[in-house]
Amino acid sequence: MGGGDPTIAHGMDASHGGGINGPAFAQGSTVDHVANGFNPTDILRSFDYGKSSTLADGRTLREWSISASDKDIEVAPGASFPAWTFNGRVPGPTLRCTEGDRLQVRFTNDSQHPHTMHFHGIHPAEMDGVPMIGRGVISPGEEFVYEFDAEPFGLHLFHCHVGPLAEHIARGMYGTFIIDPKQGRPPADEMVMVMMGYNTTFDGEGNQLYAVNGIPFHYNHEPVQVRRGELVRIYLVNILEYDPINSFHLHGNFFDYYPTGTRLTPADFTDTVVLGQGQRGICEVRFPHPGQYMFHAHKTEFADLGWMGFFEVIP
């Protein structure tokens, strides 16, 4: 991991399956975020509360419009990946609401492939976003409105549930879904970290790149700035496909950990958590000392192939 600049040519050229187009990493260079249409620095603190209004019973109605599309994104300097996206980015938007809200998600499939939106949480079977139940698969050019109440409070996710499921997830069809408790949580500098990877050879055998919020090594080039002593809340989601587990390790500090975020008291005080696919949790930390602190997967292969970055603690 050392200095952090990627120099990993293996798995990136035509001799390794040809899934990625273009050259390998160039020392110290970065991807074109403008061309991609998203920047992981922005994704970090981007929360979409939808369009809100008040129902006759006094509850809040939240409405979102989400579209699926096929899009080539630059995942390493000069190297593109044919992604399947929600709202043109990987990961998709972070949808946020409060427990008890009524939710309406209008999903439009502008992709060339069939898709659905499956939300983790509690909802009627016909809103589960799986084939052959309720509306089932949403074919190209079609749309459907998912409607349900926000429960339980906690940190959840959504993803496509069309087979082959592994490919739909690995291509980028996922996002974060946060339901806040009615009483709220203490004020904090809040951010979302979605742990994921890219199987650039499309062989379903592991990944050649790993990342948080879409782009390998991004938070090396643009460290996450936080303030000394301020409460930092990380909504941590693992949606990594083709590998059985993932992990998050923070250097020089410990954090309170709330598995799935469905309880208001922490289950652990640690510097490392290990998560299977679909598992998630909230990490709360205060940095007592200024400086740069590395965070990464506590598996060297993942870190060397993109899943690592830095917090920069400022006074």
C-alpha positions in Angstrom: 0.0 0.0 0.0 3.0 2.3 0.7 2.6 5.7 -0.9 -0.7 4.7 -2.4 -0.3 5.5 -6.1 -1.5 2.6 -8.2 0.8 0.9 -10.6 -1.1 -2.3 -11.1 -0.9 -3.4 -14.7 -1.9 -7.0 -14.1 -5.5 -7.8 -14.9 -5.8 -4.7 -17.1 -4.7 -5.6 -20.6 -6.0 -7.7 -23.4 -3.9 -10.7 -22.4 -6.0 -11.0 -19.2 -9.4 -11.3 -20.8 -9.9 -7.9 -22.4 -12.7 -6.7 -20.2 -11.1 -3.3 -19.7 -10.4 -1.1 -22.7 -7.3 1.1 -22.6 -4.0 1.2 -20.8 -3.1 0.2 -17.2 -2.8 2.7 -14.4 -0.4 5.6 -15.0 1.6 6.5 -12.0 -0.2 9.3 -10.0 -2.9 10.0 -12.6 -6.6 10.1 -12.0 -9.8 9.4 -14.0 -12.0 12.0 -15.7 -14.8 12.6 -13.2 -16.5 15.1 -15.4 -16.8 12.6 -18.3 -18.0 10.0 -15.8 -20.7 12.3 -14.6 -19.9 11.7 -10.9 -17.1 12.2 -8.4 -16.6 10.0 -5.4 -15.8 13.1 -3.3 -19.3 14.3 -4.0 -20.9 10.9 -3.5 -19.4 10.7 -0.1 -21.7 13.3 1.4 -24.6 13.3 -1.1 -28.0 12.3 0.4 -31.2 12.4 -1.8 -34.3 13.1 0.3 -36.6 13.1 -2.7 -39.5 15.4 -3.3 -41.4 15.7 -0.1 -45.1 16.6 0.6 -47.6 16.0 3.4 -50.3 13.3 3.2 -53.8 13.7 4.5 -52.9 11.7 7.6 -50.0 14.1 8.4 -47.2 11.7 7.3 -44.5 12.7 4.9 -44.6 11.4 1.3 -41.2 11.2 -0.4 -41.0 10.7 -4.2 -37.9 9.8 -6.3 -37.4 9.2 -10.0 -34.7 6.6 -10.7 -33.6 5.4 -14.1 -31.5 2.5 -15.2 -29.0 3.1 -18.0 -26.0 1.5 -19.7 -22.9 3.6 -19.4 -19.2 3.3 -20.0 -17.3 4.7 -17.0 -13.5 5.3 -16.6 -12.6 3.2 -13.6 -8.8 3.6 -13.9 -6.9 6.2 -16.0 -7.6 5.4 -19.6 -9.6 2.3 -18.8 -13.4 2.1 -19.3 -15.9 -0.4 -17.9 -19.3 -1.1 -19.4 -21.4 -0.4 -16.3 -25.2 -0.7 -15.7 -26.2 2.2 -13.5 -28.9 3.8 -11.4 -29.1 7.5 -12.4 -25.8 7.3 -14.3 -23.5 6.6 -11.5 -21.8 3.8 -9.5 -22.9 3.4 -6.8 -26.4 4.7 -7.4 -27.9 7.6 -5.4 -28.2 7.5 -1.6 -31.9 7.6 -0.8 -32.7 9.0 2.6 -35.9 9.3 4.6 -37.4 8.9 8.2 -39.1 5.9 9.6 -42.8 6.0 9.0 -42.5 8.1 5.8 -44.5 6.9 2.7 -42.1 6.3 -0.2 -42.8 6.3 -3.9 -39.9 5.4 -6.2 -40.7 5.7 -9.9 -38.3 3.4 -11.7 -37.7 3.8 -15.5 -35.7 1.3 -17.4 -33.7 3.1 -20.0 -31.2 0.2 -20.2 -31.0 -2.4 -22.9 -31.4 -5.0 -20.2 -34.2 -6.0 -17.9 -33.9 -4.7 -14.3 -35.7 -4.3 -11.0 -35.2 -2.4 -7.8 -35.1 -4.6 -4.7 -35.0 -2.7 -1.4 -33.8 -4.2 1.8 -36.3 -3.4 4.6 -39.9 -4.3 5.4 -42.5 -4.0 2.6 -45.3 -5.9 0.8 -44.3 -8.9 -1.4 -45.5 -7.1 -4.5 -43.0 -4.3 -3.9 -40.0 -6.6 -3.4 -38.6 -6.1 -6.9 -38.0 -9.8 -7.8 -39.0 -11.7 -10.9 -42.5 -13.3 -11.1 -43.8 -11.6 -7.9 -45.9 -8.5 -8.1 -44.9 -6.4 -11.1 -41.8 -8.5 -11.5 -39.1 -7.7 -14.1 -39.2 -4.2 -15.6 -38.3 -4.6 -19.3 -36.4 -2.0 -21.4 -38.6 1.0 -22.0 -41.0 0.2 -19.2 -41.5 1.8 -15.8 -43.0 1.0 -12.4 -43.7 2.8 -9.1 -42.5 1.0 -6.0 -44.5 2.2 -3.0 -44.1 1.3 0.7 -43.6 2.6 4.2 -40.1 3.3 5.5 -39.3 0.6 8.1 -37.3 -0.4 10.1 -34.9 2.5 10.8 -31.3 1.8 9.9 -28.9 1.5 7.1 -30.1 -0.5 4.1 -29.4 -0.8 0.4 -31.2 -1.4 -2.9 -30.1 -3.4 -5.9 -31.3 -5.0 -9.1 -32.6 -8.6 -8.6 -32.7 -9.9 -12.1 -30.7 -12.9 -13.1 -27.9 -13.6 -13.5 -28.0 -11.6 -10.2 -24.2 -11.6 -9.8 -23.7 -9.9 -13.1 -26.3 -7.2 -12.5 -24.8 -6.4 -9.1 -21.2 -6.6 -10.4 -22.0 -4.2 -13.3 -23.1 -1.5 -10.8 -26.8 -1.9 -10.1 -26.9 -0.9 -6.4 -27.2 2.1 -4.0 -27.6 3.0 -0.4 -31.0 3.4 1.4 -31.0 5.1 4.8 -34.0 5.3 7.1 -33.4 7.7 10.0 -35.0 7.0 13.4 -37.8 9.4 14.3 -35.8 10.8 17.1 -32.8 11.3 14.8 -29.2 10.7 15.7 -26.7 13.1 17.2 -25.3 15.8 14.8 -22.3 14.5 12.9 -20.2 14.9 9.8 -22.0 12.1 7.8 -20.8 10.2 4.9 -21.5 7.1 2.8 -18.9 4.5 1.9 -20.0 1.7 -0.5 -17.5 -1.1 -0.8 -17.5 -2.7 -4.2 -15.3 -4.1 -7.0 -15.0 -4.6 -10.8 -14.7 -8.0 -12.5 -13.0 -6.5 -15.6 -12.5 -9.9 -17.3 -16.2 -10.8 -16.9 -15.3 -14.4 -15.9 -17.1 -14.3 -12.5 -13.9 -15.3 -10.8 -13.0 -12.5 -8.4 -12.3 -8.9 -9.2 -9.4 -7.0 -10.8 -10.2 -3.7 -9.1 -11.7 -2.8 -5.7 -13.0 0.6 -4.6 -15.2 2.7 -2.3 -17.8 4.8 -4.0 -16.9 3.8 -7.6 -13.3 4.7 -8.3 -10.2 2.8 -7.1 -7.7 4.8 -5.0 -9.9 8.0 -5.2 -9.5 8.9 -1.5 -5.7 8.6 -1.9 -5.8 11.4 -4.5 -8.5 13.3 -2.6 -8.3 12.4 1.1 -11.5 12.8 3.1 -11.3 15.9 5.2 -12.7 15.8 8.7 -12.3 18.1 11.8 -10.4 17.1 14.9 -12.8 16.2 17.7 -16.0 16.3 15.5 -18.2 13.3 15.5 -17.9 11.5 12.1 -20.6 9.0 11.1 -19.8 6.6 8.3 -22.6 4.7 6.6 -20.7 1.6 5.5 -22.2 -0.8 3.0 -20.6 -3.9 1.4 -22.0 -4.9 -2.0 -18.8 -6.6 -3.3 -19.7 -9.4 -5.7 -17.5 -12.5 -6.5 -15.6 -12.3 -3.2 -17.0 -13.9 0.0 -16.1 -11.1 2.4 -14.9 -7.6 2.6 -13.6 -5.5 5.5 -13.0 -1.9 6.7 -9.9 -1.0 8.8 -9.2 2.5 10.2 -5.6 3.4 11.2 -4.7 5.1 14.5 -8.3 5.3 15.8 -11.2 3.2 17.1 -14.9 3.6 16.2 -18.3 2.6 17.7 -20.0 0.1 15.4 -23.8 -0.2 15.0 -24.5 -3.3 12.8 -27.3 -2.5 10.2 -27.9 0.7 12.2 -31.1 -0.7 13.6 -30.1 -0.1 17.3 -29.1 3.2 18.9 -26.4 1.6 21.1 -23.2 0.3 19.6 -22.4 -3.4 19.5 -18.6 -2.9 19.4 -15.7 -0.5 19.8 -13.1 -1.5 17.3 -10.9 -0.5 14.4 -11.9 -3.3 12.0 -15.1 -4.8 10.8 -15.6 -7.8 8.5 -18.7 -7.9 6.3 -20.3 -10.4 3.9 -22.2 -9.1 0.8 -25.3 -7.1 1.8 -24.1 -6.5 5.3 -23.7 -3.0 6.5 -23.2 -0.9 9.6 -22.7 2.6 11.0 -19.2 3.6 12.3 -18.9 6.6 14.6 -15.5 8.1 15.4 -13.9 11.2 16.8 -10.3 11.8 15.7 -8.4 13.2 18.7 -5.2 14.0 16.7 -4.6 15.9 13.4 -2.8 14.3 10.5 -3.5 11.7 7.8 -5.0 8.3 8.7 -5.3 5.4 6.3 -8.4 3.4 5.8 -8.6 0.2 3.7 -9.7 -3.3 3.4 -7.8 -5.5 5.8 -7.0 -7.8 2.9 -3.8 -6.8 1.1 -5.0 -7.8 -2.3 -8.1 -5.6 -2.1 -6.1 -2.6 -0.8 -3.4 -3.0 -3.5 -6.0 -3.1 -6.2 -7.8 0.1 -5.2 -9.7 -0.3 -1.9 -7.8 2.2 0.3 -7.7 5.9 1.1 -6.9 8.5 3.8 -8.8 10.7 6.3 -7.1 14.1 6.6 -7.9 15.4 10.1 -7.7 19.2 10.3 -7.9 21.4 13.5 
